[in-house]
Amino acid sequence: MALDQLHGGNMDPNQARLHQSQAPRNGTLPSSVAKAPSSDYVAASPNSPLSQDAQAQPVQYGSNAQLMGVPSPPSASNTYQSPQSPQSVQSTSYFPVQNGYQQQYVMQGQQSPQSPANAGTTGYYVAGVQSQSSSPPAAQYTGGPSYGPSQTWPVGFPPQKKKSKIRRVHEFLMNQGSNEKHTEACPLIQGREAGERGYSNAFGSGTHWRIKWPNTFKFPRMARPGGASRHRDIMQRSKDFPSEDYYLSPFDGHLAKLFVQSTQAIYDTNAPTTWRRTFIRNQSPLILQAANWVLHSLPTNDAEVKGEDLAIMSLKWLPACAAILLLMVFPVQASGEVRNGGKYDPLPYKFWGYPYHSRNTREARMEMSTQSIQPSTPTQSQGRQKENTALNPIMERPVEPTYLCFLRDSQGIDIREVSHWKREHDIEPTYVLVSYTSEQFATEDQQLFLHDIGEHAARAAGVTAYWVGCSCLGKSREEQENNVWQISDVVRGARSMVIAVSSLGEKGQPSSAASTKTALRQWGTRVWTLPEVLLIPSNSSIEVYARNADINEPMVVHKRNFATLWKDSPISRELIDHYEGNLALSSLELVTIALQCLHNRQKGYYLPGDMAYALMGLLRRRPHIVKTDSAFQAFARLSLANDSDLLLERLICILPTRPDQPWYEMEDQWGASLWDIIPSTQVCGIADNDTVIIDGGYAAAIRWKAFAHVANLTRESWKRFFFRYAFRCTSYLFIIGISLISTGVAYSSSVNIGIGAFLLTIALTLILCAPYIIRVLYTGKIWGTQAWFFGFEGYMNISEIENHIFGADMGHLKWSTNGSPLSMHAPNEYGECIGQDPCSNPETAEKVRRAISAPMGEERIFTLVDTYTLTVTMFSAVRPPIAVAMCGAEGGMQRALLCSYDWSTQTLYRESVLRMETIVLEQMQRVGRLRLGLRRGSQ
């Protein structure tokens, strides 16, 4: 597109009037065609490593892919449903469908006969009542101080029934040392039969084996686009890796395949992803598992305890005691390993590349650095030398326009260079600025009207000239390009401004005030018109001239009231008040509000970075225009060049309200503004593909492949001290007792028989009480834990999570109160803030259900377990993040960026942002420079 079509050119009205018979040129903007991205993913066979030639034909990926563990969404009624048939079993197929430029993958469900393996009804437990229904009864809150049998209750607060003796004994054994029980389980978990199957998945369909840990897994159902790429790790090891998802191993820093442990429903469904999946394993000590094997025989609901449950527990008791006695022979570190000095696993990351734009010239590529650093000259001031010799050089600000339309004595104008005119007249020229849009004045015939109102307005204002873009930008294209980005300085020097609009009235008919306002609103949709209104002199009035209207009766709009003509008047009024001197905005507020207003004006773009270049006119230091810059790169260079109160550092800490939110909207899902965030990192450079390089942050790795033994600190007590040594001596007492009895029988010694019987009785008593003693020894209040970040895909009851990590549900882990947008909290009877199960919210439960079979590219549900603060946080993200990076603070909490890793470009991409307690920084290590992207593309 010709540049003069956007801002005019060097049109001479005197010459144009002599050639009005010529055909007018078309100055309208051509419509842009946005090319959609190509196919994002390639289907791959689940029974072989990633193959990229499987997209030609539909591929059947097995049958009976039942969505276990997830019901249909709650119904609108709060009454119990009658028993229904089980959910129909579906087979899942993935077919590549060509939709425009983008290839999508859709799921086709087909009915198949129900097999005994997945038959059965589904139970939901609500306030101690079991419902055999295919959908859980919805709990609705109707208010009221009490809850009776005919009333409903808030989600997560059902009335408690009186516990039976069996239930109280069971809780005493299960929660030994606990000070608070976990709340009721979310209805999303469908009874005990839908729990984690553990190692029985190792022999399931689609499971593959390998030697390294985890030794059983499922291959990804999709392949990342592109072939093999080279990667260099922190230990300077370089290698070409095939196209698959990897993570940085905190053990030795090498690039390892990404295995994500998933809940049973997700593992069975195995929806298409680019990472490998494995099942969730119970990583608690075997001796604790043996003790819990007995105690978990009783149902969690005392109303369901039956005689057969007690019989099963009795049958398990003796084998469990024998297993515990056998395990006690071998040394076991039941408390786990202390590693990294108790801190989180570090992130072994190092960025080896060059920045696209850096703060310091010495960090650029050698050829760029030598070109940027110029020898000093005596004619330059020291301050200007520093600005021009930087890698991000600053443009000179002109003190006056290059060309003006000077008025003749009686009638007509002369377009002359300002410097020549000043030498002849020896005075400073004064001028009026004529603002218009090329959309309304595209041809030379139409632009003659601009000179008519310019001359009329200049003579009425008593100035010597006027400036209009169609004739005062310059004669050559290079001159026009240099002057077009400096129009803001021309506006600053003008005495006043007039606006020319082409109204929507019929041709040849006088324009009405309504049509003039409509044309003026259309003028205000152009991105370059906002700085013109803001930068004109304060307390001035703007005259609006409409084509085909009386030139002697223009519409007059005062500058302070101009915002009423814009759709975004509430926020644009703040900018006008700032430039009128009625409101003082900080530099951060100015840039944030101005960027939001410019985003609301989507017309008049010439380069991708025009939004930043229009904003540049409002700031002091202006980088040179780079035509190849994207919108983000142009804004980032502008932000680094000015004192914008660490705007980029604050921008990376926000959580977008939706996955496709562009960076310039700056809306935070937490409802915070940029000035509410205090950054703790520094952006030291801008990289390719709209990424930045940050330094000074804390980071930790997330473990996805499995849970681990967690070392913990407990206080010594007399009970623990007694049972520890007594139980260790059990085998000796048993052997000595048997020996004394045998000796007494052989030698008819009643003393030996009595002592042996006494010791044997003590040994047998300790052995029979082994499950309870193990709970006393290895459970109880925790005073300190090894810091870990554990992650898994999907939702799991917090009681099951604690069982898999600590061996028993002792109430140590709590749901995060406000760590994620999915987090929930409510006051207890004492007014204390208690975290609630996120699935207590029906909308969250439905989101969890949909995420089980979500296609690639949509948000999935992940859960993060922090063993240092003992909190569990459920969040949504498109990909599993492999690292936690602390980049700022807000509201007394740390902003933790959860980042996935694009190993082919060494880029960490923001997947989600959580809020964590500040104390986690004590257990984190600083990391070197990180290349960070705000939004990951189709990779």
N, C-alpha and C positions, 0 to 999 in steps of 0.2 A: 504494500500500500504506500502511495506517495505520502511523504510527510506533510506536504502542504495541504493535503486533503483533511488532515486532522487539525492543524493549527493555522492554516492559511498558507501564505507564501510571500511572494514579492509582487503582488498584483498592484498595478498603477491605475487608479480610477480615471485619470485624464486620458490615458491611452486606451483604456477599455471602452470609454464612451465613443471613441472614434471607430470601434470595431464591434458595435452591438449587433451587427448582422451576422456575426460568426456564430456557429453552433455552440451553445454553452457546454462546458465540460461537466462531466458527472463527478461530483465530489462525495457521493455517499460511500459509507464504509462497506466493504464486501463482507458477507457473512462468513464467519469462521466455521470450519468443519473440524470437529473434535474426533480424533481417531480413537476408537475403543481399544482397550488392551487385547492382546491375543490370549490364547488359552493359558490358564494359570497352572493347571496341574495335568499330569498324565496318569491315566489309570495303570495300576500295576497289579500283577497277580499276587495273591496273598501267600502262595506256596513257593515262591521263589524270590530271590532278591529283586530289587527295583528294576523292572524292565520298562523301557520307554517305547516299546513297539506294540503295546497292548491297547491302543486307543482306536484302532481301526474298526473293531467289532465290539458289540456289547459283551460284557464278561459277567458270568454268573458266579457269585461269591458264596455259594453254599446256601443251605436252607435252614429253616428253624432258627432264624436270628431273632429270637424273642426278646423283647425289651423287659428283662426281668427286673423286678424291684421298683418299678415305676407305674403308678396308677394313672388313670385319666384324671383331668383336673377336677377339683371339688365342684360338686353341684351347687346350685343356688339355694337349695333347701337345706335346712339343718336337721331334717328328720332322717332316720336310718332307712337305708334302702333294703329292699327284699333281696334275698340271695339271687345272684345272677350267674350266668355262665362265665367261665374264665375268659380272659382276653384271647382273642383269636391269634394264632401264631402266624407270623408273617415271614415270608422269604424276601430277601433284599437283593435287588439287582441295581447296577449302576450303568446308565447308558449315557454316552457322550452326546449331547444335543447341541447343535450349532444354532446360536441365537445372535444374529448380527455378527459382530466382530468377536464376541466373547463366548467361549465354550463353557457350558455349565454341566453339572452333574446332578441328576435328579434321582430320587428313590422311587421305585415302583413296588408297592406292596401287593402280594398275592396270597390268597387263602391257601392253606395247606392242611391236611388232616392233622389233628392234634395227636401227639405222641404221648405215651406215659411219662416220658422224661420231663415234659414241660406242662403236664396237666395238673389240675388242682385249683382249689379256691384260694382267694387272697384274704388275709385277715388284717383288720385295722383296729388298733387299740386306742380308744378314746375314753378317758376317765374310768378305766377298769372294765369297759364293756367291749366285747368283741363283735364285730360286724362282718359277716361273710358276704362281702360285696365287691364288685369289680371297681368301684370308685369309693374313695373315703368320704364319710359324712362331713359336710362343711360345718365348721364351728363359727358361729356368728355372734358378735358381741351386741347385746341389747341393753347393756347398762344395768344399774341396780346394785345395791350393796351386798346382796346375798344371792346364792345360786341354789335352786332347788331342783328336784327331778324333772320338772317341766320347763326349766329355764335353760338358756344357753349361757356359755361362759367365754371369756376372752381366750384367744388362742394362746396356748402355753401356760394357762392357769386353770386346769381342771380341778374340781374339788377332790380332796384326798379321802379315800376310804380308810376305815380303821384297819390296822394291820393285824393279821393273825399271828399266833405265836411262831408258826413255821416261818412266816415272812420276816418276823423280827430277828429270828436266829439266822436266817439266810442273809439279811442285811448286815448283821454283826460280823459274819464271816467274810462277806464280800467287801465290806467297807471298813475293815479294820484300820484304824488310824485316820479315817477320813473325817473332815470337819463339815463337809457339805455334800449333799447328794446332787447328782445331775438331774435335770428336769426330765419330763417325759419325752420319749422319743418322737421324732417327727413322723406323722402318718405316712410319709413317703416310703418308709421302710416297711415292707409287707411281711411282717411276722418273722419268725426265726428261720423258716426255710429259705428265705431270700437273702440270707447273709453271705458273707465272703466264704467261698469254698476253699481258699488257700491252695495248698499243694495238690489238691485233687484236679486243679486246672492244668497241671503239667501233662496230663494224658488226654486233654480235651482236643476237639477238632481245631485245626489251624495252628496249634502250638508247635513251636520249633525249639530245638535244644542246641546248646553250645557249651563250651567248657568254662568260659569266663562268667562271672556273676553280672547280672542275673542269668542263670543258665536256661531259663525257659521264657519265651516271648512270642509275640505275633509280629509278622512283618507289616510295615506300613502299607496302606491301600493306595497310596498315591506317591508319585515321585516329584521331587522339586524340579522346576524347569532348569534347563542348562545341563551341561556335562560336568566332567571332573574339573575341580579348581584347586589351586595351590593355596596352602595355609602355612603361616609361620607362627609358631607359638612363642611363649615367653622364654623358653629354653633355647630359642633360635633353631629349632628343628623345623625343617621345611619338607613338605610332602604334598603330593597330589591326592585329593580325596574324592571319592565318587559323590554324586549328588544325593545327599541324604541329610537329615537333621543331626547335628552334633552339639556337644557342649564342652566346656573347658573343665577338665578334671582337676579338682583341687588337690588331688594326691600327688601328681607329678607335672601338671600343666599341659598334658597332651590333649589332643582333640579326640574325644570319645563319642561313640554313638549314643544318641539320646534315647533312653528307655524311660517311659513314663508309666508308673504304676497306676492302675485304674480300678475303679470299683467294679463289682461283679457285673452289674448291668452294662456298663460301658465295655468291659472286656469281652462279654458275650456278643454284644452288638458289633464291636470293632468297626465303627464308622470310619470312612476314608479320612486319613490324616497322612502327614509326612514324617511322623515319628513312630518309633516302635512302642508297643504296649506290652506290659507285663502285669500279672495279677498282684494283689496286695498280700504280703506275707506277714505273719505274726513274728516279729523280731524280738519279743520278750524272752528272757532266759527260759530254758527248757524246764528247770525246776519249778518256776512259777507257772508255766503252762500245765505241768502235771497237777499242781495244786488246784488251778482254776478249772481243769478238766472235770473235776468232781463237783466243785461248787457251782459251775454253770449248768448243771443238770436240771436245776430248778428253774421254772419260768420266772421272768421278771415280774409278772403279775401274780400276786398271791391268790387271786380268785381262780387262777388256772392250775394251781398246784393239785396234783392228783396222786393217788396211791402208787400209780406206776412210775411217776417221777421220783418219788422217794425210794422205790425199789431200784430204779436205775442208779440213783446216787449211791445206794448201799452197795450195789454190785461194783461200782467204779472205785469205791473207797479203798479196798484192800489192794487192787492193782496199782492205784496211784501211790499208796504208801510204799509199796515195794519199789516203784520207779523212783520215787524221791530218795529212798535209802540207797539205791544204786547210783543215782546221780551225785549223792553226797560224797561218794568215794573219790570222785574226780574233782579237781579244783575248778571252781566256776566263779567267774567275776560277774556276779548278777547285776551289779550296778553299772556296767558299761565302761567304756574307755574314755579317759580324759585326754583330749587332743587339742592342739593349738593353744595350750594354756587355758582351756575352758572357753575360748572364743569361737565364733562362727568360722566355718570353712572359708578361707580367703578366695577371692576371684583372681585366678592366675591369668591376667589379661595384659597385653601390651600392644599399643597401636604403632605399627611400623611405617605408616604412610606419611604423605605430605598433606598439609591443609590446602584448600582451595584459596582461602584468604586467611592470613594469620595476623595476630596482633603485633608480632615482632618480625621485622624483615629478615632477620638471620635464620628464621625457621622455614623460610620459603625455599623452593628449589633454587639451585645455584643460578640458573639463567634468569629466573624471575628476580632474585635478590640483587644481582648485579645490574639489571636494568632499572630497578627501582631506586637504588642508591646513587644519587648524582653528586658530583663535586659542588661545593658551595661557591656562590658568586658574590661579589661585593654588593651587588644591587639588591640582593634579597635580604630580608630581615631574618633573624634567627628563628623566630616563631614560624614564619612562613616556610622556611627551609624544612623544618621538622614535619610540617603538614604535607609538603609536596614530595619529600623523599621517603615517605612511608609506603608500605606495600598496598595500602588502601588510600591512595592520594586524595586530597581534598580539592574541589574546584574553587577557582577564584570567583568571588561575588562581585558582579558589575555594579558600579555606582550610578550608572545611567544607561538608558537604552542605546542600542547601536543606531537604530533608525527611528525617525519620527515623521509624521505628516504635518509639516509646518503650514500655518495659515498665511495666505496672501493678504494684501492690504484690503482688498475689496471682496473678492470671491475667488474660490479655488484654493488648491493646496500644492505644496511641493514636498516630495518624499526625499529627504536628505539625511546624510550621516550627521549625527549630533555633534561630533567633534569638529567637522567642517563648519557647521552653522555657528558654533560657539566662537571659532576664530574670527568669523566675520562680524558678529554682533557683540562679542565680549560680555555676554550675560548667560545665566543659567536658564535653560528653557523650562517652562511649566507645561504640563500636558494632562489630558483626560484620557482614561483608558476605556476602550470600547470592547465589551465582552460579548461573545456570541458562540454558537456551536456550528460546526461544519455540517451537522445533520440538518439544520434549518436554513443555512446559507451555503449551499454547495457550489453553485455556479457563479461565474463572474458577473452575470446580470443581477443576481441576488446580492452579491457582495458590494455592488454599487450603492445599495441602500445603507450599508455600514459606513461608507464615507460620507453620505448625506447626513446621517445623524451624528457622526463624529465631528464634522465641521460645524453643524448647528450647536452641538453641546459645547464645543471648545469656545466658540464665539460668545455663547451665553455665559460661560464660566469666566471669561476674560483671560484665558490662557493663550499661549503662543502656538500650541500644537496638540495633536491627539495621537494615540497609539492604537493600532488595530492589527491583529495578527496576520491578516491576509496580505499585508503589504510591508510590515515592519520587522519580519523575522530575518530577512537577508535575501541576497540574490542567489548565491550558490547553495547547493544542497548541504555542503559541509557547514556553511555558516548558519543555515537554518537549524541543523541538528545541534549546533553549539548553543544557539540562543533559545531554542524551544524549552529546554529544561531550566531556564533562568527567568521565566515569565514572572515568577513570584517576586523577584527583585524589581521588575518593571512595575508590578502592582504597588509595591511599597513606595515607589517614588512618585506615583500619580497623585494629582490634586484631588481627583474624584473618579468615579466609575459610572458608566452608563451601560445598560444591557440592551441588546437588540434581539428581538424574538420575531419569529415568523408565526403569526397566529393561525389558528385552525379555521378561521372564517372562510366563507366562500370567496373565491378570487374576484377582486374588483369591488367587494362589499366592505364597508367600514368594519373594523374589528370591534367586538364588544369587550367589556371589561372581563367577562367570564372567560372568553376565548384567550385573552391576553394572559390571564392567570394560568390557564391550562398550558399555554406555550411556555410560560415562565417556569412552571413545575417540570416540564420536559427539559428545559435548559438546565435545571438543577439536578437532573439525573446523571450528568456528565461528571466524571471524576475530577476534572481540572477546574470546575467552577467553584468547588468548595474553598480552595485556598484564595481565590480571587475575592470572594465575599469577606473572608476572615481578615485579609491583609490590607484592605482599603482603610483610609484614615478613620479614626474613631469619631463617633457622633456625626456621621455623614449620612446623607440621603442618597439613595440610588434611583436614578431615573430609568424607567423601562419604556423603550420605544418599540411599538409593534408595527410590522410591515402592513401597508394599506390602511394605517390609522393616521390620525392627524399628528404631524410631527411637533406641533406646538402645544399639544396637550398629552404629555407622557404620563404614565402611571408612576407615582412616587412611593417608594417603600423605604422606610428607615432601616438602617443596618441592624439595629437591635431587635427589630420585628421581623427580620427576613426569615428566621427559622420557622415561622408559622406556615411558610409556603413549602416546606420540606416534610416528607413523611416521617423522618426521624427527628422531629422537632424537639423532643425532650432531651436528647443527648447533644444534638447540634447547637441547641441554645446555650449549653455550657461552654462550647468553644467560642461562640460569639461573645458571651459575657466575659470570657477570659481576655479576648483581644480588645474588648471595650473597656477593660480595666475594672469591671464590676465583680470579677471572681478571679481568684488566683489559683491556678492549677499547677501542681508539681510537674516536673518533666515527665515522670512516669504516667501521671494521669493524662497529660496532654497527648502523649504518643498513643496511649491506649484508646482514648476516646476518639482521637482523630482517625486512627486506623479503623475503628468500628464505623465511623461515618463514611470514610472512603470506601469501605467494603459495601455499604448500602448503595453506592453509586457505581453501577456495573457497566457504564457506557463510556466511550472515549478512550479505550486502551489502545496503545500503539505497540508497546513492548510488554513482555510478561511481568516485568518489574515496575510497571507504571504506578501501581498503588504505592510502592515505596518511594518512587520518584516524586509523586505528588505530595506525599508526606514530607519529603526532603525540603520542599519550599518553606515549611514551617519551622525548620530547625536551622541552627547556625552553621554546622559543619556538614558539608555535602560531598560524599564520595563521587568520583567520576562515574559516568554512566557506562555500564558494561552490557551490551546488547544481548549477550548469551546468558546473562544471569536469569535464574528463575525468580519468581516473586519472593520466595523465602530467602534466597541468597541476597537479593537486592536489599530486602529489609534487614537481614542480619548484618550486612556491611554498614548500612546506615545506623543501626543500633550500636555497633562497635565504635563507629566514628564519633558518636555523640555521647554526652553524659545522660543516658536514659535510665539511670537508677537500676542497672542490672536487669533490663527488661528480658533479654534472652534467657538469663539464668532463672528468672521467675517463670517464664513461659514454659520451660521444659518440665516444671513441677506440677502443672495443672493436669487434671483428669478430664479429657473431653467428654461431652455429654453423649456422644455417639461415636462409633468407630470411624465413620467417614467425615468427622468434623474437620474442616480445614483449619490450619494453624492460626489464621488471622482472626477467627471468631473469638478465641480466648475465653470461651465459656467453660467454667469449671463445674464438674459434676458435684463437687462438694459445696458449691455456692459461694466460694471465696473469690475475691478480686486479686489482681496481680499484686497490688500493694499490701495485701494481707500476708503474702509469702515472703519469708526472709531467706534468700538463697545462701547456701553454704559452699557452693562451687563457683568456678569462674569459667566462662567460655573463652578459650584461648585461641580459637580458630574456627573457620567455616570449611567444611569438607564438601565433597561432591554429593549429588543426589539428595540435597536438602538435609544434610546432617551437620552437626556441630561437634567440636572437640572440647570436652570439659576436663577440668583438673581440680584436684583438692577434695574429692568426695570419698566417702566410705562405701564399701561394697562387700557383699558376701555371696557365696554360692548357695544354690538351692539343690537339695538332693531329691531326685525324682525316682530313681530306680528302686528304692526300698527304704523302709524305716531302718533304724539302727538302735542298738542298745544305748541308752542314754544314761550317762554317769550322773549320779545325784548324791547329795549330801543330806544325811539324816542325823539327828541328835541321838546320842547314846542314852539308854534308859536301863533301869534295873531289869525290867522284863526282857528286853532285847539281850542284855548281857547274860542273863541266866540261860535263856533258850539257845543262844549261840553256842555256848560251851557245852551245855547239856546235850544238845542235838548232835554236836560234833563227836561227842563221846558215846553216842548211841551204839554204834557198831562195836566199840570196845566193850561197853557194858553187856551187849548181847553175847559177844564171844566169851567174855569172862564168866558171865552167868551160866552159859551152857557148859563151859569147862568145869566150873565148880560143882554143878549138879552131877555131871558125869563122874567127877572124882569122888564126890560124896556117895554116889550110888555104888561105885566100885569098892570104896573103902568103908562103906557104911558109916559115913561121917554126916551126922545130922546138921552140924554147924556149917559144913560146906554146902550142903543141900539148901539150908535156910538162906545163907548169904547169896548163893547162886540164884535161888528163886526170887529173892528180893531184887537183885540186880536185873534179872531177866524181866521181872514185872515192870521195873522202871523203863527198861529199854523198849518193851512192847508198848507201853503206854505212850512213850515219846514217838514211836513209829506210827501208832494209830492216830496220834494227833498231828502227824506231819503236815497235812495241808494247812491247818490253822497256824502251826509254828512257822511255816514258810511265809505266811502272810505277815506274821508279826516281825519276822527278821527283815524282810525285803520290801515292806510297804510302810506307810505312815506319812507323816508330814515331811515335805521336802523343803530344805533350807537353801538349796542351791542346785543347779543343774548344768550339764554341759550344753552349750548353745548350739542348736541345730536349726536349720530351716528345712523342714520336710514338706514335700508337695505331692499331691496325688490328684488325678483327674476325677471329678465327680463329687458327689455328696456322700458322707457317711456319718452315722450317728456318733456324737462325741464320745459316748461310752465305748463304742467299738474302737475308735481311734486310740483311746487311752489303753484299752486292752492290748492292742497291737504294739504299742510302744513300751508301756510300763508293766504290762502283764496283768493288770486288773484295773477296774474302774474305781478309783479312789477319790474322784472329784478334784484331781489336780488341774486338769485342763478345763478352760472356760472359753465360751464363745466370745469373740471380740465384740466390744460394745459399739465401737464406731470406727473400726479399722477399714471397712469396705462399705461401698454404697449398699451392699446386700446385708450388712450387719444390722442387728436389731438389739434393743435394750429396753428394759422396763424396770420400774422401782419395785422392790420387794415390800414386805409389810413394815420394814423399818425405814423405808425411803432410800435404800441403797440402790445404786445403779447396777443392774445385773444383766449380763449379755444373754440374749435369747437365741434359740435355734433359728437360723435364717429361714428355714422352710416352714416356720410357723406362719409366714406370710404366704397366702395362696398364690400370689403373683410370682414369688421367688420359687415356690414349689413347681409351678408350671414351667418356669424357665429351666429348672433343673431337669424336668422331664423332657423338654424339647432338646436340651443340649446332648442327651444321650445319643441321638442319631443325627445331630446337626451336620450339615455338609461342610466341607472345608471352606474357610473364609468367613464363616459365621462365628459368633462368640460361643465359647464353651464354658463350662463351670469347672473351676479348680479350687482346691483347698490348700491353704498354707498353714503349717503347724510350727509355731515358734516355741521351742522348748525352754528358752531362757525366760521369757515372760509368761510361759505356759498358757498361751492363747491360741485359738484356732480361728482362722479367718477364711471365709468363702468369698471368692471373687469371680468375675467373668473376664475372659480374655480370648483372643483368637488363637494364640499359640501358648504353649507352656513356657513361662519365663524361666530362664536358667540363673538369673542373678537378681539381687536386691541392691539398688544403688540409692544412697541417701544424698539428696541434692538440695534440701531446704527444710524449713520449718514453718508451721502455720497453726495458730490456735493452741499452742502448747504441745503439739505433736509433730513428729518428723514426717516429711513427705518422702515415702519410699517408692522409687520407681522399680517396677517389676519389668525386666527386660528380657526379650528373646535375643538369640544370637544368630546373625547372618555371617557365618564363618568365612564365606567367600569374599566378603568385603571388610571383615573385622569390625562389624557395626552391631552395636546393641540397640535394639528398637524397643521403645516404650510400649508395653502391652497393657499395663494398668498402673494405677498409683494408689497405694495404701497409706494409711496414717498409722504410724507406730510410735510407741513410747520412746522418749528421748534416751532412756537408759540403755537401749540396744546399741547405742553408739559406743558404750564402754566395751562391748564384746566384738566390735568390728575393727577391721584393719583398713587403713587408707589404701587406695588403689591409684595407679598411675593414670595417665591421660586416657579418657574413654571417648571413642567415637560413638555418638548418640544420635539416633534418628527418632523423630516424633511419630512417624507413621510408616509402617512397613507396607511395601507394595506386594504384588503377586509374586512372592518368592518362596 
